[in-house]
Amino acid sequence: MIESLNARLRKATRNRGAFPTEQAALKTLFLTIRTMTRPDGAVGVTRSNGWKATLNAFAIQFGDRININR
């Protein structure tokens, strides 16, 4: 699952090319991750197996940086 996430993030940044600021790069990565799940928590269009479990693990590990209760 981590390799899949890394591949998607690499693709998003590679397609964009250069970023004017670090904030723009972080926003691109955030939006890429956000599109992987729908607001109800179900697997989105990407149909990544195990994404919900991975997102829950990220929420536990990085609770101050990620909020899955949007």
C-alpha distances in whole Angstrom, upper triangle without the diagonal:
4,5,5,6,9,10,11,12,14,15,17,19,20,21,23,25,27,26,30,28,26,26,25,22,20,21,20,16,17,18,15,13,15,16,12,14,18,20,20,17,16,13,15,16,12,12,8,7,7,7,10,10,7,10,13,12,12,15,16,16,17,19,22,20,18,19,18,21,22
4,5,5,6,9,10,11,12,14,15,17,18,20,21,23,24,24,27,26,23,23,23,19,18,19,18,14,15,17,14,12,15,16,13,15,19,21,22,18,18,16,17,18,14,14,11,11,10,9,12,11,8,10,13,11,11,14,16,14,15,18,20,18,16,19,18,21,22
4,5,5,6,9,10,10,12,14,15,16,18,20,21,23,23,27,26,23,24,23,20,19,20,18,15,17,18,15,13,17,17,14,17,21,23,24,21,20,17,18,18,14,15,11,12,12,12,15,15,12,14,17,15,14,18,19,18,18,21,23,21,19,22,21,25,25
4,5,5,6,9,10,11,12,14,15,17,19,20,22,23,26,26,23,23,22,19,18,19,17,14,15,16,12,11,14,14,11,14,18,20,21,18,17,14,14,14,11,11,8,10,11,10,13,14,11,13,16,15,15,18,20,19,19,22,23,21,19,21,19,23,23
4,5,5,6,9,10,11,12,14,15,17,19,20,20,24,22,20,20,19,16,15,16,14,10,12,13,9,8,11,12,9,12,16,18,20,17,16,14,14,14,11,12,9,11,11,9,12,13,10,11,14,14,12,15,17,16,16,18,20,17,15,18,17,20,20
4,5,5,6,9,10,11,12,14,16,16,18,18,22,21,18,19,18,15,14,16,13,10,13,14,11,10,14,14,13,16,19,22,23,20,20,17,17,17,14,15,12,14,14,13,16,16,13,14,17,16,14,17,19,17,17,20,21,18,17,20,19,23,23
4,5,5,6,9,10,10,12,14,15,18,19,22,22,20,21,19,16,16,17,14,12,14,15,11,11,15,14,13,16,20,22,24,21,21,17,17,16,13,14,12,14,15,14,17,18,15,16,20,19,17,20,23,21,20,23,24,21,20,22,22,25,25
4,5,5,6,9,10,11,12,14,17,17,21,20,18,19,17,14,14,14,11,9,12,11,7,8,12,11,10,13,17,19,21,19,18,15,14,13,10,13,11,14,15,13,16,17,15,15,19,18,16,19,22,21,20,22,23,20,18,20,19,23,22
4,5,5,6,8,10,11,12,14,14,18,17,15,15,14,10,11,11,9,6,9,10,7,8,11,11,11,15,18,20,22,20,20,17,16,16,13,16,14,17,17,14,17,18,15,15,19,18,16,18,21,19,18,20,21,17,16,19,19,22,21
4,5,5,6,8,10,11,13,14,17,17,15,17,15,11,12,14,11,9,13,13,10,12,15,15,14,18,21,23,26,23,23,20,19,18,15,18,16,19,20,17,20,21,18,18,22,21,19,22,24,22,21,24,24,20,20,23,23,26,25
4,6,5,6,9,10,13,14,18,18,17,18,16,13,14,14,11,10,13,13,10,12,15,14,14,17,20,23,25,23,23,20,18,16,14,17,15,19,20,18,21,22,19,20,23,23,21,23,26,25,23,26,26,23,22,24,24,27,26
4,6,5,6,9,11,12,15,16,15,15,12,10,11,11,7,7,10,10,7,10,12,12,12,16,18,21,24,22,22,19,17,16,14,17,16,20,21,18,20,22,19,19,22,23,20,22,25,24,22,24,24,20,20,22,22,25,23
4,5,5,6,8,9,12,13,12,13,10,8,10,11,7,8,11,11,10,12,15,15,16,19,22,23,26,25,25,22,20,20,17,21,19,22,23,20,23,25,21,21,24,24,21,23,26,24,22,25,24,20,20,23,23,26,25
4,5,5,8,10,14,15,15,16,14,11,14,14,11,11,15,15,12,15,18,17,18,21,24,26,29,27,27,24,22,21,18,22,20,24,25,22,25,27,24,23,27,26,24,26,29,27,25,28,28,24,24,26,27,30,28
4,6,9,11,14,16,16,17,14,12,15,14,11,12,15,14,12,15,17,16,17,21,23,25,28,27,26,23,21,19,17,21,20,24,25,23,26,28,25,24,28,28,25,27,30,29,27,29,29,25,25,27,27,30,28
4,6,7,11,13,13,14,10,9,12,12,9,11,14,13,12,15,17,16,18,21,23,25,28,27,27,25,22,21,19,23,22,26,27,24,27,29,26,24,28,28,25,27,30,29,26,28,28,24,24,26,26,29,27
4,7,10,12,13,15,12,10,14,14,11,13,16,16,15,18,20,20,21,24,27,28,32,30,30,28,25,24,22,26,25,28,29,26,29,31,27,27,30,30,27,29,32,30,28,30,29,25,26,28,29,32,30
4,7,9,10,12,10,9,12,13,11,13,16,17,16,19,21,21,23,26,28,29,33,31,32,30,28,27,25,28,27,30,31,28,30,32,29,28,31,31,27,29,32,30,27,30,28,25,25,28,29,32,30
4,6,7,9,6,6,10,10,9,12,14,15,15,18,19,20,22,25,26,27,31,30,31,29,27,26,25,28,27,30,30,27,29,31,28,26,29,29,26,27,30,28,25,27,25,22,23,25,27,29,27
4,7,8,7,8,11,12,12,14,16,17,18,20,21,22,25,27,29,29,33,32,33,32,29,29,28,31,30,33,33,30,32,34,30,29,32,31,28,29,32,30,27,28,26,23,24,26,28,30,28
4,5,5,7,9,10,11,13,14,16,17,19,20,22,24,26,28,28,31,30,32,31,29,29,28,31,29,32,32,29,30,32,28,26,29,29,25,26,29,27,24,25,23,20,21,24,26,28,26
4,5,5,6,9,10,11,12,14,15,17,18,20,22,24,26,26,29,28,30,29,27,28,26,29,27,30,29,26,27,29,25,23,26,26,22,23,25,23,20,22,20,17,18,21,23,26,24
4,5,5,6,9,10,10,12,14,15,16,18,20,22,24,23,27,26,28,27,25,26,25,28,26,29,28,25,26,27,24,22,25,25,21,21,24,22,19,20,18,15,16,19,21,23,21
4,5,5,6,9,10,11,12,14,15,17,19,21,22,23,26,25,27,26,24,24,23,26,25,28,28,24,26,28,25,22,25,26,22,23,26,24,21,22,21,17,18,20,22,24,22
4,5,5,6,9,10,11,13,14,16,17,20,22,23,26,24,26,24,22,23,21,24,23,26,26,22,24,25,22,20,24,23,20,21,24,22,19,21,20,16,17,19,21,24,22
4,5,5,6,9,10,11,12,14,16,18,20,20,23,22,24,22,21,22,20,23,22,24,24,20,21,23,20,18,20,20,17,18,21,19,16,17,16,12,13,16,18,20,19
4,5,5,6,8,10,10,12,14,16,18,18,21,20,22,21,19,20,19,22,21,24,24,20,21,23,20,18,21,21,18,18,22,21,17,18,17,13,13,15,17,19,17
4,5,5,6,9,10,11,13,15,17,18,21,20,21,20,18,18,17,20,19,22,22,19,20,23,20,18,21,22,18,19,23,22,19,20,20,16,15,17,18,21,18
4,5,5,6,9,10,11,14,16,17,20,18,20,18,16,17,15,18,17,20,19,16,18,19,16,15,18,18,15,16,20,18,16,18,17,13,13,15,16,19,17
4,5,5,6,9,10,12,14,14,17,16,18,16,15,16,15,18,17,19,19,15,16,18,15,13,16,17,13,14,18,17,14,15,15,11,10,12,13,15,14
4,5,5,6,9,11,12,13,16,15,16,15,13,14,13,16,16,19,19,15,16,19,17,14,18,19,16,17,20,20,17,18,18,14,13,14,14,16,14
4,5,5,7,10,12,14,17,15,16,14,12,12,11,14,13,16,17,13,15,18,15,13,17,18,15,17,20,20,18,19,19,16,14,15,15,18,16
4,5,5,8,11,12,15,12,13,12,11,12,11,13,11,14,14,10,12,14,12,10,13,14,12,13,16,16,14,16,17,13,11,12,12,15,14
4,5,6,8,9,12,10,12,11,10,11,11,13,13,15,15,11,12,15,13,10,14,15,13,13,17,18,16,16,17,13,11,11,10,12,11
4,5,7,9,12,11,11,10,7,8,8,11,11,14,15,12,13,16,15,13,16,18,16,17,20,21,19,19,20,17,14,15,13,15,13
4,7,10,12,10,9,7,5,7,6,8,8,11,11,8,10,13,11,10,13,15,14,15,18,19,18,19,20,17,14,15,12,15,14
4,7,8,6,6,5,5,8,8,9,9,11,11,8,8,12,11,9,12,15,14,14,17,19,18,18,20,17,14,13,10,12,12
4,5,5,6,6,5,8,10,11,12,14,14,11,11,14,15,12,14,17,17,16,20,21,20,20,21,19,15,14,11,12,11
4,5,7,10,9,12,14,14,15,17,16,13,12,15,16,13,14,18,17,15,19,21,19,18,20,18,14,12,9,9,7
4,6,9,10,13,15,14,15,16,16,13,11,14,16,13,14,17,17,16,19,21,21,19,21,20,16,13,10,9,9
4,7,8,12,13,12,12,13,12,10,7,11,12,10,10,14,14,13,16,18,18,17,19,18,14,12,8,9,10
4,6,10,11,9,10,11,11,9,7,11,13,11,12,16,16,16,18,21,21,20,22,21,17,15,12,13,13
4,7,7,6,7,8,9,7,7,11,12,11,13,15,16,16,19,21,21,21,23,21,17,17,13,15,15
4,5,6,8,10,12,9,10,14,14,13,16,18,18,18,21,23,22,22,24,22,18,17,14,16,15
4,5,8,11,14,12,13,17,17,16,19,21,20,21,24,25,25,25,27,24,21,21,18,20,19
4,6,9,12,10,12,15,14,14,18,19,19,20,23,24,23,24,26,23,20,20,18,20,20
4,6,9,8,11,13,13,14,16,18,18,20,22,23,23,24,26,24,21,21,18,20,20
4,6,6,9,11,10,11,14,15,15,17,20,20,21,22,24,22,19,19,17,20,20
4,6,8,9,9,11,14,14,15,18,19,20,21,22,25,23,20,20,18,20,21
4,6,5,6,9,10,11,12,14,16,17,18,19,22,21,18,18,15,18,20
4,5,5,6,9,10,10,12,14,15,16,17,20,18,14,15,12,15,16
4,5,5,6,9,10,10,12,14,15,15,18,17,13,13,10,13,14
4,5,5,6,9,10,11,12,14,15,18,17,14,14,12,14,17
4,5,5,6,9,10,11,12,13,16,15,12,13,11,15,17
4,5,5,6,9,10,10,11,14,12,9,10,8,11,13
4,5,5,6,9,10,10,13,13,10,10,8,11,13
4,5,5,6,8,9,13,12,11,12,11,14,16
4,5,5,6,7,10,9,7,10,9,13,15
4,6,5,5,8,8,6,7,7,10,12
4,6,5,9,10,9,10,10,13,15
4,6,9,9,9,11,12,15,18
4,6,5,6,9,11,14,16
4,5,5,7,9,11,13
4,6,8,11,13,14
4,7,10,12,13
4,6,9,10
4,6,7
4,6
4
